[in-house]
């Protein structure tokens, strides 16, 4: 469990935080820039979470 594993853990934590904050913003249901950014963050987390898990699995 070297640096790549812990980089995967860091990516996982950051993705979860972004996803939670995006869901909170989307639940407010107010139009504007924050809602658009939250939708983009959900998409980014959907791509980055599995990638972080794959890195953690391969380097453990």
KAGIFEN-V824217 format. One record per residue. RES is the residue in three letters. PHI is phi in whole degrees, 0 to 359 (NA if undefined). PSI is psi in whole degrees, 0 to 359 (NA if undefined). NEAR is the number of other C-alpha atoms within 10 Angstrom. Layout:
{{RES & PHI & PSI & NEAR} {RES & PHI & PSI & NEAR}}
//
This chain:
{{UNK & NA & 87 & 9} {UNK & 259 & 207 & 9} {UNK & 298 & 317 & 9} {UNK & 299 & 322 & 15} {UNK & 298 & 313 & 19} {UNK & 289 & 333 & 16} {UNK & 294 & 323 & 14} {UNK & 295 & 320 & 21} {UNK & 297 & 315 & 17} {UNK & 299 & 316 & 13} {UNK & 298 & 322 & 20} {UNK & 296 & 314 & 20} {UNK & 296 & 315 & 14} {UNK & 297 & 319 & 15} {UNK & 296 & 319 & 21} {UNK & 295 & 318 & 17} {UNK & 297 & 313 & 13} {UNK & 299 & 319 & 17} {UNK & 295 & 316 & 22} {UNK & 296 & 316 & 16} {UNK & 295 & 324 & 15} {UNK & 292 & 319 & 21} {UNK & 295 & 320 & 16} {UNK & 299 & 317 & 12} {UNK & 294 & 321 & 17} {UNK & 291 & 331 & 18} {UNK & 289 & 338 & 10} {UNK & 293 & 332 & 9} {UNK & 56 & 45 & 9} {UNK & 248 & 132 & 10} {UNK & 289 & 155 & 9} {UNK & 138 & 191 & 8} {UNK & 296 & 320 & 9} {UNK & 297 & 322 & 13} {UNK & 293 & 317 & 18} {UNK & 297 & 318 & 13} {UNK & 295 & 322 & 14} {UNK & 296 & 321 & 20} {UNK & 295 & 322 & 16} {UNK & 293 & 320 & 14} {UNK & 295 & 325 & 19} {UNK & 297 & 317 & 20} {UNK & 296 & 319 & 12} {UNK & 296 & 318 & 14} {UNK & 295 & 323 & 21} {UNK & 297 & 330 & 14} {UNK & 273 & 325 & 12} {UNK & 276 & 328 & 18} {UNK & 299 & 309 & 19} {UNK & 297 & 323 & 12} {UNK & 297 & 318 & 15} {UNK & 296 & 320 & 22} {UNK & 295 & 321 & 15} {UNK & 296 & 316 & 14} {UNK & 300 & 315 & 17} {UNK & 298 & 320 & 20} {UNK & 292 & 317 & 11} {UNK & 290 & 327 & 11} {UNK & 259 & 8 & 13} {UNK & 271 & NA & 11}}
//
